């Protein structure tokens, strides 16, 4: 399988026993947005990457600039991480 096939994403979610509506996919380009959409997973766009399309044209539930922003979307604070 290759992007934009959602099979990889759905396979990982199945292995983790996570429903697509309880997941997010974080990535940096339009090629990653499509499998997230096809898998019905919310797509979070980070602008620091390899997008060829203008960011405003990439369908995303959220766009974040920092890792902490992703944690806030998940309802976590950095102190909740176990490193």
Secondary structure, DSSP 8 states (H G I E B T S, - for coil): --TT-THHHHHHHHHHT--GGG-EEEESSHHHHHHHHHHT-EEEEESSS---S-GGGS--SEEESSHHHHHHHTT--GGG---
